[in-house]
Amino acid sequence: MYLEATLTPPVKETIRTSGADAVLRSFIAEEVDLIFGYPGGAIMPVYDALYHYQEQVRHVLTRHEQGAIHAAQGYARVTGKVGVVMATSGPGATNLITGIADAMIDSTPLVCITGQVGSHLLGTDAFQEIDIISISMPATKWNFQVTKAEQLPEALSRAFYIARSGRPGPVLIDITKDAQFEMFDFAYRKCKQIRSYTPVPTLNLRQVEEAADLINSAKKPLVVFGQGVILGNAEKEFRQMIEKAGLPAASTLLGLSALPSDHPLYVGMLGMHGNYAPNVLTNECDVLIAIGMRFDDRVTGDLSRYAKQAKVVHFDIDPAEINKNVEADVAVLGDCKESLQALIPLVYERSHQGWLEEFEALKGIEQAKVIEQDLRPTSGPISMGEVIHQVNLQTEGNAVLVTDVGQHQMVASRYTQFKQSKSNITSGGLGTMGFCLPAALGAKLGAPEREVIAVIGDGGFQMTIQELGAIFQTKAAVKIIILNNSFLGMVRQWQQLFFDKRYSSTEMENPDFVAIAHGYGIKGKSIPEREDLKTAVMEMLSHNGSYLLEVHVGKEDNVFPMVPTGASVSDIRLE
């Protein structure tokens, strides 16, 4: 049934209980304090058991299962804990799939519990029956169907261990209804090890030495770092390493906030809409040091022209990422924190001032051609950049930024100032519109002491707009900014640049968002004019509770710089 596992001694003595009750007892043993979900027939016994544990475990009723799983993602990303979500069988389970896939590609630890029809009905096309195990298999680290109550403790202990260990990811446990009702002798033992599953490769010190040799010999080194630094809780070690060796460092989208935005060695964001300097100079560095990032296509552009002049050093926890897209001259497999701790004593104290000045020179070009008009326009409609700039000024870089997908995502990611880690929550690899609003709810519930600002486009907002109901019910003080350009902005930008302005199915006739917010008991305001922006942002941030601020921005504003699809990163366009 299982791969062989090592388990801790039982948390308590064996007790006689139901499978449904065992699920809640297992959650408590794993220190779960918050669950997102949506009840239904096949998961009802678990929800009935939950009734008796409301003081130990809080459940948040979202308005859609996709909202539940995105909220669990937001919670996991801001806390570093495992997010937990529950749904019923059939459409309840399939509605989780987008979030599961999103969590898989963005390495977010989740445990998803789905109800299933009774085991005697499996394979009969019963009401709300679907083979969620087969459907979810490509998008989970592990999944398992429980048909007997006695399987539950071990299945759940494995689920939490697999979800949080190594490179994190989602796990799904499907539980038949009869297994939820079944009585059995329950004892919970936490999983410590699974045979044939090696979540963290053993660090090879020889590889670390080889990496140090390349770094020490470099004249023009460049560090590219991703979310692996955050997931490995290696922010301190990362900072120590780059400071000692004097290495310029550029972030991927998900790596943002691992290093403070104002750090003197931070040279900007990589990628299709990243900063000019790190993209151009990727093709001029002599040693490229990748740390906790996977060389996805948005970062590399045309692989045949990506950093061909450079020696590549790749630090990663996942062996599957090594040589997948970019060949590494030296690969260091292992936990990021451990690898960097071993590397720090081996790198020389250096200063690459001349090389850093090249970044500064290119930054100056981007500042003059793009950034200044984005952040401080003096005429025309409000720009997306000046909204983010105003938020920066008033939050001083301490807020958690949650974004959806599109133009607003790129602008907010480019211009938000980050001072602490785990402050940037977005859908990276899958690019899921509708992610932001429920993820912001999860983030606020996970970090209630922090200001959580959701920046959303008018398109993505309407994909999960119903989660205003969950925000209303939980009283979560999420601050929502809709950058409304009455278009599916990123698609429209591509249509303008590459399809001769044929705006096919991208223009949107939008409802009164403020009135909708009021219907959910959420205060709101809409502003069309620049002179109202500062006061409106101030009012939003000072309001005690959730708030929706709609800002009407330029309809045909574009996001630059931009690396066109199929181009080299050094061919990045400024206009």
SEVEX-732887 format. One record per atom (N, C-alpha, C, O): x, z, y. Coordinates in steps of 0.02 Angstrom, whole numbers, plus 50000, padded with zeros to 5 digits. Layout:
# SEVEX-732887
XZY...
This chain:
# SEVEX-732887
500415000049939500005000050000500435000050063500314996050108500915004350065501335005050125502055003750108502265004050050502435002250159503155002850153503315010250151502965014350181503845012050115504015019050106504205022350173504575019450212503925028350185504035031650249504265038750240504145041850188504605041350291504795048350294504325051850342504255049750400503995057150319503505060650359503715067850370504065070750329503505070750426503635077750439503165081950396502685079350368503285088550390502815092950356502135092850392502115091350452501585094350357500935094250389500915098750450501205104150451500545096450503500465100250564500105106750549500285112050575499575106550507499185112350487499045111950413499195106950380498745117250387498535117050317497995111750307497645109850355497925109450245497425104450229496725107150243496565112850225496295103050274495605104950285495145099350261495335093550260494545101250241494045096450218493675093750278493365097550316493695087250288493365084350346493205076950334493365074250281492885073750383492705066650377493275062250404493715064550440493245055950385493735051050411493695050650487494205050250521493085050650515492995050250588493315056150622493665055350673493205062150595493505068150624494265067850618494615070050663494515065050564495235064450553495565060150606496135061450625495205054950630495485050650682495625054850745496165054350775495135059050765495235063150824495765068450814496165069850859495785071550755496305076450741496995073250742497485076350764497045067150719497685063550720497895062050792498485062750809497415060050833497565058850904497855065250936498365064950972497535070750924497765077050954498465078850929498875081350967498595077650865499265078850837499795074450870500375076450875499595068550893500055063950927500045064951003500325060951040499715070251026499695072251096499345067051140499525066151198498845063851111498425059151150497945063251192497585067451165497925061951257497455065551300496955060951335496505063351369497045054351326496605049551360496505043451316496975040551289495875041651308495685035751267495245031351310494825033751348495335024751304494895019951337494505016351282494775014651230493865015151295493495011751242492785010051260492545011051316492445007351208491745005151214491425006051146491635002851098490915010351141490625011851075490185006151048489995001551084490035006550985489595001850951489475004250880489745009350859489065000450843488825002750779489375004550729489335009850698489885000250722490385001250670490895006650687491265008850642490935008850749491405014150768491025020550788491325025350811490365020450778489955026050801490145032750769490115037850804490325033050705490525039650678491115042750715491135048850724491605038650736492175041250773491935043850841492155049150863491485040150874491225042550938490815048850930490815053150974490465049550873490105055750860490595061650852490465067050877491145060350818491655065550811491975067250878492135073050891492055062250921492345063250987491935068251028492215071851070491285068451016490835072951053491085080251049490995084151095491405081950993491625088850981492335090151008492585095751004492665085051035493355085751058493435084051132493995082451154492895084251170492915081851238493365086051283493605083551335493495092251264493945096351305494675094751291495105095751334494835092151231495525090451214495705083251230496265081751248495215078751223495335071651232494815068751280494215069251267495045065751333494595062551381494495055251360494965051751344493865053051361493705046151347493455042751410493025045551445493715036851425493485032951482493085027051457493345022751421492465026851477492025021351459492115015651508491875015951565492465010451487492515004551529491885000351521491435002151483491844994751557491234990551554491324984451508490854980551500491914983851479492054978251433492674980251394493114983651419492704977951331493284979751290493944977051318494454980451313493934971151350494544968751381494754973351437495354974551448494274976151474494424981051525494744987251495495204990151523494504989351436494764995251402495504994351384495904998851396495664988651356496364987851333496834986651392497404988951389496614983251444497044982551503497144989351537497684990751563496634993551537496705000351564497205004351523497615007951551497175003651457497655007051414498365004551427498835008451425498434998051442499084995351460499344998351525499925000351529498914998751576499115001651639499335008851631499835011051661498955012651590499135019551575499815019951541500225024151559499925015751491500555015851454501145014051498501685016951492501045009051541501595006651582501815011751634502415012451649501345015451662501515020151715501765026851687502135030451720501555028551625501755035051595502315034551545502675039351534502385028651513502865028051458502585030551392502935030351342501955032851392501625035151331501275029451295501235023851321501015030851235500625025851198499915025751226499595030951232499675019851244498985019051265498535018451204498725015351154497945021451207497485021351151496815018251172496545019951225496565013751130495935010351146495515009951082495785009151027494855010551090494405010051033493855004951048493615004351104493655001450995493114996551002492754995850936493024997750883492164993150938491784992050877491994985550844492464982150866491654983750790491824977850751491594971450786491294971750840491754965750757491514959350781491734957850852492344957750865491264956750898491464954950967491844960551002492264959151045491704966750985492084972351014492824971650998493244972551042492974970150935493664969350913493984963050943494544963250967493614957450941493914951250967494024951551042494474948151068493614955451078493724956151150494374959751167494594959651224494674962951118495324966251129495914961351124496464962951146495804955551095496364951251075496804949251134497414949251128496504947451191496914945451248497374951051269497964949851283497124957151273497534962851291498074964351239498634966251257497904963551175498394964651122498964959651129499554961451125498794953251140499304948051149499724949451210500334948551209499404951651264499754953351326500254958951314500824958651335500024964151278500454969951263501024968051218501574970751224500914963451172501434961351126502004957951163502584959651153501844953151205502354949351238502694953451294503274952051311502344958351322502634962651375502884969351348503064973751387502894970251283503184976251251502864982751275503204987351296502194982951272501824988851293501564992551231501234989551189501714999151224501505002751164500755004451166500525007951210500385001851117499665003151111499475004651039499775001950993498995008951030498655009750965497925007950976497575011151014497705002750941497025000250947496635002150884496845000550828496085005550892495655007450837495025003250840494665003350890494874999550786494264995650784493844998050724494104999550671493194998350736492734999650680492644993250640492764987750665492424994050578492304988250535491674989750493491504995550481491344984550471490754985350428490954989150364491554989650348490464991750328490614995250266491014991050218490934984950216491434994250178491894990550134491514986250084491764981050063490904988350064490524984250017490264977850049490044973250014490284977450116490044971450151490614966750171490484961250196491234968750161491804964550182491764957750147491674957350087491844952550187491834945750159491154942750150491094937350122490634946250174489944943650166489664940750229489074938750230490054940350283489804938250348489234942750371488724940450397489334949250362488844954150384488804954250460489224951450494488274957550486488184958050558488804961150591489024966550570489074957950641489664959950678490274961050633490694965350646490334957050579490934957150539491394951650561491174945950570492024953050569492544948050582493194950650551493324956650550493604946050527494254947950497494754949050553495174944750567494714954950585495144956350642495874957250621496324956350662495984959050558496674959650534497024952950537497584952450562496704947650511497004940950513497074938450585497574935350603496564939650625496564937250694497114940550735497454937250775497214947050725497694950750767498404950650740498864952550775498494948350679499164948750648499714945550690500244948750697499624939550718500184936650758500334940350822500864939350852499884944650845499954947850910500064955450905500014958850956500214957950846500334965150838501004966350804501254962050767501304972150817501904974250780501714975850708502104974550662501124978650699500874980350632500124981250636499864983550687499774979450583499064981050580498884983050509499244981450462498314986450501498134988950436497384990450434497094993150482497074988650378496374990250369496284996250324496534996350267495935001250348495805007350311495115006750278494615005850312495095007350212494455007150176494305013850141493755014850115494785018350141494705025050112494935030250163495455029350195494565035550171494735040650220495425043550209495775045150257495625044250146496275047150130496855043150157497415045750164496735036750174497265032450201497395033850276497915031950302496925037150308496945037650381497545041350409497875038750454497705047350385498255050950417498915047150416499265046750467499085044150359499705040550355499685034150397500175032350430499115030650395499045024550435499125025950509499465022250544498815031350534498855032950604499555035550624499795033850678499865039550582500535041950598501025036050602501465035950645500945031150557501355025150560501215021150623501665018450654500565020750640500365016750698500715019250761500985015350799500695025850773501005028550833501765027850831502075026350882502055028750773502785028150766503005020950781503485019850818502655016150751502845009050760502725006850832503135003250861502165008950862501995006950930502515009150981502695005251025502765015250974503215018051026503955017051010504375017651055504145015550949504855015250930505155008450942504805003350943505815008350951506165001950960505904998151020505795001051074505794991651011505454987751061504704989251054504414987251003504394992551102503704994651093503224988751087503394983051102502624990351064502124985051058501464987751031501414993651017500974983351024500314985551001500254985850925500544981750889499864990550902499694991350831498934991850827498614994950870498644988950774497924989250765497754992350698498024990250646497304997150698497045000250636496284998950634495915001050678496074995450583495374993650573495084998250520495364998750465494535001750535494275006950491493555005250471493115004650514493435004450406492755002950383492295008950397492525014650401491655007450405491185012750424491125018050369491065023950385491155015950306491095020950253491715025550251491645031350233492295022950269492895027150272492835032350328493115037850323492475030650381492365035450435491905041150414491995046850436491415039650372490945044850348491245048950291491065054850282491695045950252491935049050191492285055750204492675056350251492145060850162492475067350166493115067250124493125064250070493635070650148494255071050110494665076950135494495080150184495205078450100495655083950119496175081250168496625077450149496115083350232496525080650286497125085050300497065091150305497705081850306498315085150332498715079750368498815074250341498945081250428499295076250467500045077550468500265083150481500425072350454501155072750457501405066950500501245061150486501795068450550502065063350594502595059150558502995061750519502575052750570503055048050540503715048350578503725048150640504255048850542504925048950572505335042850556505795041050593505165039450501505575033850478505155029650430504755032250392505265023150431504945018650383505485014250351505875011050386505495014350286505985010350250505905002950268505345000450272506444999550278506494992450296506294990950368506304985150389506104996050406505964995150477506504998850516506555004950514506914994950552507454997850591507314996650665507504991450692506975001350698506775000150767507354999550816507314995750865507895003250803508475003150848509095001250807509305005250765509384995450819509984993550783510554998450797510595001250852510984999450749511575003750758512065000450806512244994650797512265004150856512705001350907513394999850878513705004150846513634993750889514294991650868514774992350928514724988450976515204997250926515644998550983516124992850997516354991951053516284988950945516724983150955516384978051001516714974951043515724977250992515354972751035515344975251107515394971251154515294981751116515314984651183515994983351216516024981751275516524984151177517194982951203517284975551224517574974151276517024971051184517064963851200516664962351264516884958451306516094965551270515694964651331516074967251392516074963951444516384973051386516774975951441517354971351460517504970651519517684968351411518244963851425518014957951467518354956051515517434955051450517174949451489516974951551559517124948051608516654957251565516444959751630517054961151674517064959551734517564964051644518174965851682518574959651703518934959851753518514954251667518884948151684518504943651733518784938751757517884945351748517464940951789517664940951862517844946151890517644935051892517744934251963517064933952000517004936252057516574931051966515904930351994515384932551943515024928451915515354939151930514864941651881514164942151911514084943251971513674941451869512984942351890512604945951834512604943651777512274951451851511844955051804511124952751814510884952451870510794951051759510074949751761509744954951715509904955351656509294958851744509004964351705508244963851703507924961151748507974966451647507254966151637506954972851621507264978151634506354972651593505984978751580506314983251528506154989151523506774980451488507124984451438507474990451468507534995651435507704989851531508014995551564507515001251574507675007051565506894999451592506365004351603506135007251536506065013351529506005002851488505765005151422506275009651388506085014151350506915008551401507445012551371507615018751412508075022451394507245019951467507385025651512508125025751531508445030951533508385019751546509095019051559509245017551633509795015151649508785019051677508875017451748509515020651776509885017451812509635027051758510215030651784510865027351759511325026151798510895025951694511495022851665511615015851693512175013851707511075012151702511125005351729511425005651800511875001751816511175010051840511415010751908512155012751909512545010051948512335017451867513035019651863513495013851845514035013151873513275009751797513695004251773513804999051827514374996951839513264996851860513354991551910513744994051970514124990352001513645000451988514005003252045514745003952031515165002552074514915005951971515625006651953515964999751953516514999051979515644994851924515944988251917515814983651976516084978151980515404985952024515254981952084514874975552069515034970352098514384975852024514054969852000513404968452037512974972752040513334962452067512684960552094512174960152038512324957751983511554962552051511054962951998510394959952023510154961552077510114955651981509474952351996508964954251942509134954951884508334955051963507814957451918507354951951895507224947151932507094952551834506524948651813505894951651844505924956951876505334948451835504694951051861504554957951834504384962451872504634958951768504474965451739505034970551747504924976451736505614968251767506174972951780506124976351848506474981251861505684973751892505614976551959505464984051957505064986351916505784987751999505754995052009506244998851967506325004851977506584995551918507114998951881507695000851926508045005851915507794996851979508304998052030507954998052097507554993552110508095002952141507765002852207507884996252244508424993452242507364993952277507394987452311507924987252366508184981952382508084993052394508574993152448509284994652424509724995952465509394994552359510074995852333510544990252356510354984352352511144991952379511594986752406511804981552355512004976052374511754983052290511944978152239511344974152213511424969552172510744975752236510154972052215510104965552255510094965652317510084959952220510094953452254509444949552248509414943752267508914952752221508264949552221507984948152153508264949952101507404944852154507034943352093507184936252069507234931552108507254935652004507364929251972506704925651959506174928751964506754919351942506164916051916505884910551959506154908952012505334907751936505024901951967504884903052041504984898452082504644908952059504514910552129504944916452153504754920252197505524917052121505984922452140506384920752202506214915952238506894924552214507294923652275507784917852267507994916052212507964915052323508394909152325509094910552298509334906852255509414915752322510114917052305510224918052230510644914552201509874922752196510024923752126509864917752082510194916752031509374913752101509224907752063509784902652069510034899952020509994901252131510524896252143511174898452111511514894552079511354904852121512014907252100512044908752025512594910051999511484908751991511494909051918511924903351891512274904151841511894897751924512284891851902512974891551932513314886451928513194897051964513884897451990514264903551965514874903851974513924908251935514264914251910514724912351851514614907351818515234916551838515674915051781515524919451721515684917651664515204925251733514964929451678514264931751695514134934751747513804930251650513094932151658512954937851610513024937151549512764943551637512654949551597511904950951595511624953351644511584949551540510854950551532510734957251499511014958751446510314961351530510184968051505509424969151500509074969551550509184969751438508474971151427508004965851453507484967451481508194959551445507764953951465507824948451412508304948451373507334943851411507284939351353507374931951370507224927651329507614930351429507734923451447507124918951436507164913751404506554921151464505964916951457506014910951505506444910751549505574906151495505634899751531505544900351606505814896351644505154905351629505064906351701505714908551735505804907351795506154911651697506804913851724507324908451718507734907551763507314904651663507864899951650507754892951679508244889451692507124890951689507004883951705507264879551649507194881351590507554873851666507814869251616508414872351579508944873251609508314873951516508834877251478509474873151472510024875951467509404866551472510004862351464510454862751525511034860651523510184865451581510584866151642510614873451666510714874751725510524878251620510504885251639511174888651625511374889451567511524890551678512134894651673512644891851623512964895651586512714885351620513164882351571513894883851585514314883451540514044885651647514734887151666514934894351649515524896051654514464898351629514574905551623514664907851551514374904951505515064913051542515064916851480514444921451483514304924451536514104922051428513484925951427513564932251384513764931851326513404937951414513384944251378512654946451376512324946851428512394947951317511684949551310511604956351276511774957251218511334961251313511154967851287510404967951272509994966751317510224969351209509504969651193509404973851130509854974451089508804976551124508634980651066508354976451010508344978550952508114970351026507764966150977508224960450955508374956050995508434960450892508874955050868508564948150874508924943150880507894947750874507564941250879507674937850946507614931750951507844941750997507954938851064508664936051073508774932151119509124938051031509814935751037509864928451014509664926850958510124924251057510224917151042509564913351033509574907651008509004916351051508364912951044508304907151094508114901551075508464908551156508434903451209509114901751238509274895951250509524906951248510194906151278510714908951230510664914651208511214904951214511744907151169512174912451203512394911551259512274917951168512684923351195513404922951169513504921951109513894923651213514594924051192514734930851161515114931551113514414935951190514444942751162513744945651162513414945751214513514947951105512854951051099512944958451081513294960051034512634962851119512664969951106511964972251087511524972851129511864973451023511214975750998511184983350999511654986750980510614985851023510534993051023510074995351078509844991451119509955001851079509575005051132509955004351198510555005851202509605002151249509915000651314510285006751343510835005951369509995012551337510305018551364510965020151328511465021651360510945019651262511545021051222512095015851236512675017551242511895009451240512375004051251512725004851319513325004151324512325006451370512615007251437513055013451441513565013351475512865018751407513285024851406513965023351376514475026051399513975019051325514615017151294515005012351338515625012151336514645008251378514975003251419515305006151482515845004051502514975011051512515205013751577515945015651578516295013551624516195019451529516915021351532517385015351525517975015851543517135009751498517575004051482517624998951539518094994951540517144999151587517184994151641517624996851697517645002851711517984992251729518424994051784518024995451848517494992551858518304999751890518025000551957518224994451998518814993352011517734990652019517874984352054517414983652115516904987052121517614979152158517184977152213517214969452217517754966652224516644966352214516624959052218516324957052285515814953552289516644959252339516364958552405516264951252425515734949452452516764947152412516714940052430516124936652395515764932552424516044938352331515494935652291514814938152317514334934352321514784944452334514164947352362513974943952428513394943152444514484942052466514364938752530514034931952520513664929652563514174928652463513834922352448513084923352438512674919252460512894928952407512194930652400511884931852469511324929552483512244935452511511994937052578511884930752619511394930252656512344925952613512284919752650511654915852630511294913352673511534915452565510944911952541510304915752558509784912752571510344922352557509774926452577509594925052649509004924852667510094924052691509974922452761509594915852769509164915252813509754911052727509394904652729508654905652710508214903152743508544909452655507854910852634507484914952687506894913852699507834919552719507534923752771507274919352828506714920252852507684914552849507504910252905506954905252888506504904052928506994902352828506534896952810505874899352780505354896052786505894905152746505294907352709505064914352730504494915252750505514919252724505304926252728505024928052796504514931452800505354925852849505144927752916504434925452930504034929252957504274919152912503594916752925503084919652877502494919952893503314921952817502864925352770502674932252795502084934252790503154935852821503044942952839502824943852911502474948652926503034939452956502904940553027502644934153061502934931953111502124931253035501854925353068501544927253136501294932853143501564922853182501294924353249500654920453264500314921853314500504915653222499894911753234499604909553167499904910553114499004906553170498674904253109498344909953072498324915653097498094908653011497764913852973498244919252949498854918252950497974924852927498384930252899498744927552836498444924152795499384929252830499754927252770499734932852718499644938752735499814931052655499824936052602500414940852611500364946852599500974937952633501584941952642501514947352694501784952852685501174945952750501124951052801500664956852779500734962452803500194955452734499794960952706500234965652666500204971752674500654962752623501114966852583501604970552628501774976352615501844967152679502304970252727501994976352759502314981552767501364975752778501014981352810500934987252760501004993052779500784985652698500724990852646501394994352637501425000452631501944990452635502614993352630502754998352685502995003852673502594996252746502735000552804502365007252798502635012452818501765007052771501355013052770501425017252707501265023152708501665014352653501775018252591502505020152582502665024452541502955016952620503675018152617503965017252547504435020652528503665012552511503935010752445503785015552389504085015052335503325020252400503195025452350502595023952306502455027652258502235018652320501615017252284501755013652218502295010752208501265013952173501265009852112500905003352129500335003452151501244997752119500944991252131500674988452066501034987852017500034986752065499734983352008499484976552032499114976252081499684971251998499484964652020499144960751964499234962151905498754955851985498444951251938498934945351929499534946451931498694939351920499114933651907498944928051956498364926251965499464925351987499364919952034499814920552095500324923952092499614917352150500014917452211500124924652236500684926452253499594928552238499644935352263500144939452223500504943652250500164938152157500634941752112501354940352133501764944952137501504934052146502184932252164502374934952233502934937352243501914934452280502044936952347502144944552346502624947152375501694948052313501734955352310502374957552274502694962352295502554954152221503154955852183503784954552225504264958452222503784949152263504354947352304504464952452360505034954152375503924954752390503994958452453503884966052448504064969652494503594968452394503494975652388504164979152381504604976952343504234984552417504834988652413504724994252361504234997952366505174994752313505104999752261505655005052267506245003352276505455011352264505935016752267506025020352200506545023352188505515020152157505565023552093505335019052037504945014452047505575020551977505425016551918504695017151897504335021551920504485012551854503795012251828503295011451886502765014551885503475007451935503055006451994502774999451999502394997952046502934995151952502694988151954502344986651889502654986351836501694985651892501284984451832500934977751840500524976851885501104973151797500814966451801500834963251732501164965751687500484957651725500504953851663501044948551670500974943851709501574949351632502154944951638502134938851593502024933251616502234940151528502314934551481501684930651468501714924451463501114934051461500494930451446500154927851509499794922851507500274931151566499974928851628499224929351627498874924351636498964935451616498254936451605497874937851669497934943251698497484932951692497034934351748496504939351725496274939151667496314943851770495844949251752496194955651732495864960651720496854955451728497254961251707497224966951758497194972751739497234965251822497414970051874496914975851881497124981651879496284974351890495814979751907495784985151853495864991051870495684983451789495694988851738496374992051730496414998051717496914988151736497594991051730497714996151786498035001251775497454994651845497534999351901497155005851887497395011251904496565005251857496185011251837496605015451788496665021551797496885012251737497295015751688497905018951719498095024551702498215015351766498815017951800498645024151841499015029051841498085023851877497885029551919497715035651877497885041251895497385034551820497225040151776497845042951743497885048951727498345038651732498975040851702499435044351751499815048751733499385042451815499805045451868499375047051928499445043951981498925052051922498455053451976498785055752041498495055252095499405058252035499765060552095500055054852136500265055952193500055048752109500365043152144499825038552175499275037952149500015035352231499575030352261499615024052219500155021352208499045021752195499015015652154498655010252194498075011052214499005004752206498734999352246498664993052203499164990452177498054990752196497914984652158497874978852206497454978752251498314973952197498304967952238498054962252193498364960552143497484959352213497134954652170496914948452209496774948952269496904942752176496614936852205495864936752194495604940352152495514932552232494784932152226494574929452158494024930852134495014925452126494854922852060494914928052006494444929251968495494931252001495624936351950495164942351957494964945351907494984944052019494544949752030493874948751994493594953451966493624942651997492964941351968492974940751892492444940351861493564940751862493594940651789493454947551758493194947951702493614952851794493484959551768493164963951822493284969951823492764960951866492464964451922492024970251899491934975151937491764969851838491324975051812491684981851806491354987051803492354981851804492714988251798492684992351862492934998051863492394989651915492214993951972491764999551949491785005151976491354998151898490915003251870491305009051839491125014851848491845007451803492265012651773492645016551826492735022651820492865013051879493205016451935492715021251969492895026951986492105018951979491575023152009491435029351966491395034851992491365028351901491185033851856491745038951849491615044951845492375036651848492945041251840493165044351905493555049151906492925041551961493135043852028493885042752040494195046452078494165037752006494875036252013494995033052081494675028052099495455035852120495565033552189496035027452191496585027852217495795021952163496175015752163496055012152229495485011352251496595009952261496545006152322496614998652305497134996552279496084994952319496034987952298496104983352358495724983952406496584978752355496654973752408496524966852377496884964652332495994963552401495854956652379496144951952431495934951952489496614947752410496884942552454496454936352440496574932652392495974935252483495464930152471495634923652508495614923352569495814918552468495934911952498495414906752476495494900852489494884909152443494324904852421494564899152375494244893952370495124900252343495394895452295495684899152235495864905052240495734895752179496194897852127496884895552152497104889952138497214900052189497754898052234498354894752200498604889752225498584897552145499184894752114499044887952084499464883352088498464887152054498284880552027498214875552084498444869852079497894877752138497834873352197498514871352224498604865552243498994875952227499664874352251499984868852209500284864252236499914869352144500184864152100499814857552110500124852252109499154857952119498774851852132499004848552196499034842352200499164852552246499404849852310500084846552303500204841152328500544849952267501234847652264501354842252212501774837952222500974842452157501134838052101500554833552079500654829152037499964834552108499384830452089499034827452150498424826652150499424825852202499184822252261498564825452293498114821952315498554832152295498014835852327497324834552296496814835052330497314832952231496674832352198496454839352177496644841752123496054842652219495864849652208495274849852159494694850852179495434848852096494924848452045494754855352018495164858651985494144857652032493874863852004494274870052022494354874551982494534870252083494914876052104494624879552166494814885252180494164876152203493874879352261493314884152239492914882452196493294889952270492824895152249492354897052306492574898252363491714897452291491224900252337491104907352315490784908652264491354912052354491374919052332490794923152359490504921552411490614928452323490094933052347490374937752400490964937452418489944942152424490134947352471490454953052432490104957352405491114953152428491464958052387491354965252413491304969852373491324965952478491224972652507490534975452488490474981352472490024971152490489354973252470489334975252397489014980152378489694971452355489734973252283490064980052275489834984152236490614981152311490954987652308490484993252329490454998452296490114992152383489624997252405489114998752351488915004552343488914993652314488444994552259488714999152205488335002452170489374999452198489705003952151489925010552184490305014352154489695011852244489875018052278490585018152304490865023552316490885012252313491575011652337491575009152409491285003852423491895012752453491945010652522492365004352529492845003352490492195000152577492574994052584492524991052653492114992952694492964986252665492984982652729493264975652717493684974652673493044970852757493304964052754493584962352822493254963452873494194959652824494494957852888494734950652888495084948452842494534946852938494764939952944495324938952995495644933652996495444944053037495894943153094496514947653089496484953353066497074944953111497724948353108497724955053145498014959953121497404955253202497444961353243497094967353209497204973053229496684965953158496344971453123496734973953062496544979053032497274970553044497604971952980497914978852976497784982552929498304980653026498654987053023498164992953017498254997352976497654992853059497164998353059496784998652994496635004052968496624992752966496244992452904496654995252845496384998952804497294993552842497724996252789497785003752797497775007452747497855006052858497905013252872497275016852849497315022252819496705013952864496065016952844496005017252768495775022252741496205011852735496165011652662496595017152631496375020752586497215017852655497685022552625497505029852641497655034352601497185031052697496995037852716496335040052684496175045952685495955035252657495305036852629495385040952565495795039352523494995046152558495015050452499494555047752445493965049652440494805043352405494415040152352494595032852346495045030452380494235029252303494365022152295494135018352357493705020652395494435012452367494305008652428494455001252413494934999652380494024996852439494134989652431494244986552500493804986852543494814983452509494974979852570495044972452554495484970352517494594968452581494634961252573494974958252635494754959452691495504954452623495854951152678495794943552669495994940852617495524940252718495464933052716496134929952737496344930652795496454926652691497114923752704497064916152705496544913352689497614912852725497614905652731497404902152666497664903752613496944897452672496684894052612497204889852576497204889252515497654886852615498134882252584498854884552594499314880552598498944891152598499624893852600499944893052531499624893952480500594891452532500964890752469501484896152462501704899152511501684897452400502204902352385502864898752374502934894852328503334900152417504024897752410504494903652415504314908752445505094903052387505384897552350505004895952285504584899852263505174890152257504844888052195505314883652154505604878852180505364885352090505724881052043505194876852007504824879451966505164870352020504664866251986504774866251910505334866951887504244865551873504284865451800504764859951777504724854251799505224861851733505694857051706506324856151748506784852751727506344859351807506934858751850507434864151833507284869051799508044863251857508554868451851508424873951902508144872551955508614880051886508514885651933508884884451999508674886952051509434880651997509814879452058509484874052102509704872852158508954870852075508574865952115507974869152148507494865652165507984875552157507424879252186507264876652255507704875452296506614875752269506374872952332506194878452381505894883552361506364877552444506164882152497505554879752535505264883352575505354873552521504764870952555504484865152516503974862252536
